[in-house]
Amino acid sequence: MLAPAPRDPAAERLTEAARYHDYRYASNPIADGTLPAIPGARFAAALHEHGITRTLPLDISSVLACPGPATTPGLCASFVHVCDGEAHITDANATSQLFFVMRGAGSTRVDGQADFEWQAGDLFTLPAQSRALHAATADAALYWVHDEPLLRYLGATATQRQFPPTLFRRDEIHKALEAVIHDPSSATANRVSILLGSRVFPQTMTITHVLWAMFGVLPVNAVQAPHRHQSVAVDLVVNAKPGCYTMVGRSLDADGRIKDGERFDWEPHGVFVTPPGLWHSHHNESGHPAHILPIQDAGLHTHLRTLDIRFAKAGAGGAEVVENAG
């Protein structure tokens, strides 16, 4: 009889973590709940309308079963409230940070460099290693989105700045949107929106290499037909009157409408999460135009060729899915 092989503690340590899974059950861990699905969370504007100067993460990490704070597996959105005459520091281990000024006015200083001023409606992005001091000259609320949860998952530290700090002025944003609105071809477009981009990313045409920012108008009486994509959207309602809402659901009926959907009513400066892969349509029954700012991790998805935007429309034979049609 052969003697048993001598015990090798070093080899045992190397193999201890190894597991072997049946492909049929392990290839889709979302299906059996091993990996939690992303919920359609909502966050009210009341969170930032009162109180002290502070950062309020929109944190659902306990639902996502990941370290927090996190709003999606790859993004963290927060409300940053800075009271009049006060200042507040933001910092994150992130490759990309985006700030939209919901109200107020003030200035931001990054790493001790010269301040730049901002006011309601402005948007700016900061790259890695951007510890920022925000000072308010009028009670201010900023919407802050960054990709620290992605870096946390990767076990990485963001050290290389992939783009310069970039400021998008409110007037220029609305001027670009007006040009799209008055383009005759927009009359039949599914979305009337602009994508904010950077000269540094001409291929993805996104605001950073990870983030996508879309500023869009929902016209009076508009019904923007369902579409879906594989990135998660963290949607900020910039302005809206009661009667604006989004329907979200898994499937469409024969007329191209969302079947058994969940309704997300729009609230000015409130946020809701649109999960990946679900159909969603936007509706305006308010009698007033509305604006929305979805922030997504679609810059990364576009680079990976996994964004997969699809639009639905109703045809004579029932609902039809059209790829990449605006």
C-alpha positions in Angstrom: 0.0 0.0 0.0 1.3 3.4 -1.0 2.0 5.8 1.9 -0.2 8.9 2.0 1.3 11.9 0.4 3.0 14.2 2.9 0.9 17.1 4.1 1.8 20.4 2.3 0.4 23.3 4.4 1.4 25.9 1.7 -0.5 24.0 -1.0 -3.5 23.6 1.3 -3.6 27.4 1.8 -3.5 27.9 -1.9 -6.4 25.6 -2.6 -8.6 26.3 0.5 -10.6 29.1 -1.2 -11.3 27.1 -4.4 -14.9 26.2 -5.2 -16.6 24.4 -8.1 -20.1 25.3 -9.2 -22.5 23.6 -11.5 -22.9 26.1 -14.4 -26.6 25.5 -14.7 -27.2 27.0 -11.2 -24.2 29.4 -10.9 -24.4 31.2 -14.2 -27.2 33.5 -13.1 -27.0 34.2 -9.4 -29.6 36.9 -9.7 -32.3 34.4 -10.6 -32.2 32.6 -7.3 -31.5 35.6 -5.1 -27.8 34.8 -4.4 -27.0 38.2 -5.9 -29.8 40.7 -5.0 -31.5 42.6 -7.8 -31.3 46.4 -7.9 -34.5 47.9 -6.6 -36.2 51.0 -7.9 -35.4 53.1 -4.9 -36.7 56.7 -4.3 -35.3 59.6 -2.3 -37.3 62.7 -1.4 -36.2 66.3 -1.8 -37.1 66.8 1.9 -33.8 65.1 2.8 -31.8 68.2 1.7 -34.3 71.0 2.1 -33.6 71.6 5.8 -31.1 70.9 8.5 -27.4 71.4 9.0 -24.5 71.4 6.5 -23.8 67.8 5.7 -23.6 65.0 3.1 -26.6 62.7 2.9 -25.7 59.5 1.0 -28.6 57.9 -0.8 -27.6 54.5 0.6 -29.3 51.2 -0.1 -26.1 49.1 0.3 -27.9 46.8 2.8 -30.4 45.9 0.1 -27.7 45.4 -2.5 -25.6 43.3 -0.1 -22.5 45.3 -0.7 -20.3 47.6 1.4 -21.8 51.1 1.7 -22.6 53.8 1.1 -23.9 52.8 -2.3 -26.9 53.7 -4.4 -26.1 51.1 -7.1 -23.4 48.4 -7.2 -21.1 50.9 -8.9 -22.3 54.4 -7.9 -23.0 56.4 -4.8 -25.4 59.4 -5.1 -25.7 61.9 -2.3 -27.4 65.2 -1.4 -24.9 67.8 -0.2 -26.5 70.6 1.9 -24.3 73.6 2.5 -26.0 76.3 4.6 -25.6 80.0 3.7 -22.1 81.3 4.7 -20.8 77.8 5.6 -18.4 75.4 3.8 -18.3 71.6 3.5 -15.6 69.1 2.3 -16.4 66.2 -0.1 -13.9 63.5 -0.8 -14.1 60.0 -2.3 -11.9 57.2 -3.6 -13.4 57.6 -7.1 -12.3 58.0 -10.7 -15.3 60.3 -11.5 -17.3 62.8 -9.4 -20.2 64.8 -10.7 -22.0 67.7 -9.0 -25.3 69.3 -10.1 -26.3 72.5 -8.2 -30.0 72.1 -7.3 -30.3 75.4 -5.6 -28.2 78.2 -4.1 -24.8 79.6 -5.1 -21.2 79.4 -4.0 -17.8 78.2 -5.0 -15.6 75.2 -5.0 -11.9 74.8 -4.3 -10.1 71.6 -5.3 -6.8 70.7 -3.7 -6.2 74.3 -2.6 -6.3 75.6 -6.1 -8.2 78.7 -7.2 -12.0 78.7 -6.6 -14.6 78.5 -9.3 -18.0 79.8 -8.7 -21.3 78.1 -9.4 -25.1 78.8 -9.2 -28.3 76.8 -9.5 -28.4 74.8 -12.7 -24.6 74.5 -13.1 -22.9 71.1 -13.3 -19.3 70.2 -12.8 -17.1 67.1 -12.8 -14.0 66.3 -10.8 -11.4 63.5 -11.5 -9.6 61.2 -9.1 -7.8 62.7 -6.1 -10.2 65.7 -5.9 -10.8 66.6 -2.3 -13.1 69.6 -2.6 -14.2 72.5 -0.3 -17.6 73.9 -1.2 -18.5 77.3 0.2 -22.1 78.6 -0.1 -23.0 82.3 -0.6 -26.7 81.3 -0.5 -28.2 78.1 1.0 -27.1 75.4 -1.4 -27.9 71.8 -2.3 -25.7 69.8 -4.6 -26.5 66.4 -6.1 -23.2 64.4 -5.9 -22.6 61.2 -7.8 -19.3 59.2 -7.9 -18.1 55.7 -8.6 -16.4 54.9 -5.2 -18.6 51.7 -4.9 -17.0 50.4 -8.1 -13.5 51.1 -6.8 -14.4 49.4 -3.5 -15.5 46.3 -5.3 -12.3 46.2 -7.4 -10.2 46.8 -4.3 -8.5 49.7 -6.2 -7.4 53.2 -5.4 -8.0 55.9 -7.9 -4.7 57.7 -8.4 -4.6 58.8 -12.1 -6.7 61.8 -13.2 -8.3 60.8 -16.5 -9.9 64.2 -17.3 -9.6 67.8 -16.1 -12.2 69.4 -13.8 -14.9 70.6 -16.1 -17.7 73.1 -15.6 -21.0 73.1 -17.5 -22.9 76.4 -17.1 -26.7 76.4 -16.8 -27.1 78.8 -19.7 -24.9 76.7 -22.0 -26.7 73.5 -21.0 -30.1 75.0 -21.9 -28.8 76.6 -25.1 -27.7 73.2 -26.3 -31.0 71.6 -25.4 -32.9 74.4 -27.1 -31.0 73.6 -30.3 -32.2 70.0 -30.1 -35.7 71.1 -29.4 -35.9 73.3 -32.5 -34.3 70.7 -34.8 -37.2 69.5 -37.0 -36.2 65.9 -36.7 -36.8 66.1 -32.9 -40.6 66.1 -33.5 -40.5 62.3 -34.0 -37.6 61.6 -31.5 -38.2 59.2 -28.6 -36.1 61.5 -26.3 -35.4 65.2 -26.5 -32.2 65.4 -24.6 -28.5 66.3 -24.7 -25.6 64.2 -23.5 -23.0 66.2 -21.6 -19.6 65.1 -22.9 -15.9 65.8 -22.6 -13.3 66.3 -25.3 -11.2 63.7 -23.5 -13.7 60.9 -24.4 -14.5 61.3 -28.1 -15.3 57.6 -28.5 -17.9 57.1 -25.7 -19.1 60.7 -26.0 -19.7 60.6 -22.2 -19.0 63.1 -19.5 -16.4 60.9 -17.9 -15.0 57.5 -18.8 -17.4 55.9 -16.2 -20.4 58.3 -16.0 -23.0 59.4 -18.4 -25.1 62.5 -17.9 -28.2 63.3 -19.9 -30.2 66.5 -19.5 -33.6 66.1 -21.1 -36.9 67.8 -21.4 -40.3 66.0 -21.1 -42.7 68.2 -23.1 -46.3 68.9 -22.2 -48.5 65.9 -22.9 -45.5 63.9 -23.9 -45.4 60.1 -23.6 -41.8 59.0 -24.2 -42.1 55.4 -25.3 -40.4 52.6 -23.2 -36.8 51.9 -23.5 -34.2 49.9 -21.5 -30.5 49.6 -21.1 -28.0 47.6 -19.0 -26.6 50.5 -17.0 -28.3 51.7 -13.8 -29.8 55.2 -13.9 -29.9 57.4 -10.8 -32.4 60.0 -12.0 -32.6 63.5 -10.6 -35.8 65.4 -11.3 -34.6 69.0 -12.1 -38.1 70.5 -12.2 -41.6 69.1 -12.7 -45.2 69.8 -11.8 -47.6 67.1 -10.4 -48.6 64.8 -13.2 -45.1 63.8 -14.4 -44.1 60.3 -13.8 -42.1 57.3 -15.0 -43.5 53.7 -15.4 -41.0 50.9 -14.9 -41.6 47.2 -15.6 -40.2 44.0 -17.0 -42.4 43.5 -20.0 -44.5 45.2 -22.7 -48.0 44.6 -23.9 -49.0 44.3 -27.6 -49.3 48.1 -27.9 -45.8 48.7 -26.7 -46.8 49.9 -23.2 -45.3 48.7 -20.0 -47.3 45.8 -18.5 -47.9 45.7 -14.7 -45.5 48.6 -14.2 -44.5 50.5 -11.1 -45.1 54.3 -11.1 -42.5 56.7 -10.0 -44.0 60.2 -9.5 -41.6 63.1 -10.2 -40.8 65.5 -7.4 -38.5 68.5 -8.0 -35.0 67.7 -6.7 -36.0 64.2 -5.7 -34.2 61.1 -7.0 -35.3 57.6 -8.1 -33.3 54.6 -9.3 -34.1 52.9 -12.6 -32.8 49.3 -12.5 -30.9 47.9 -15.4 -32.7 45.8 -18.1 -36.2 47.1 -17.1 -38.4 48.9 -19.5 -39.3 52.5 -18.5 -41.4 55.2 -20.1 -41.9 58.9 -19.1 -45.2 60.7 -19.0 -46.1 64.4 -18.6 -49.8 65.1 -17.8 -49.0 68.2 -15.8 -49.6 70.9 -18.4 -46.0 72.2 -17.9 -42.6 71.1 -19.4 -40.3 69.1 -17.0 -36.6 68.4 -17.0 -34.7 65.4 -15.8 -31.0 64.5 -15.3 -30.3 60.8 -15.3 -26.7 59.8 -14.2 -25.6 56.4 -15.2 -22.5 54.2 -15.3 -23.0 54.1 -19.0 -19.6 55.5 -19.8 -18.1 52.3 -18.6 -20.8 50.2 -20.3 -20.3 52.0 -23.6 -16.6 51.3 -23.5 -17.3 47.6 -22.7 -20.0 47.5 -25.6 -22.6 46.3 -23.1 -25.0 49.3 -22.8 -27.5 47.7 -25.2 -30.1 50.6 -25.4 -33.4 49.4 -26.9 -36.6 51.3 -27.7 -40.1 50.0 -28.0 -42.7 51.1 -30.4 -46.1 49.7 -31.3 -46.7 48.3 -34.8 -49.5 46.7 -36.6 -48.4 43.3 -35.4 -47.8 44.3 -31.8 -44.9 45.8 -29.9 -41.6 46.0 -31.7 -38.1 46.5 -30.2 -35.7 48.8 -32.0 -32.1 49.0 -31.2 -30.4 52.4 -30.7 -33.2 54.4 -32.2 -33.8 57.9 -30.7 
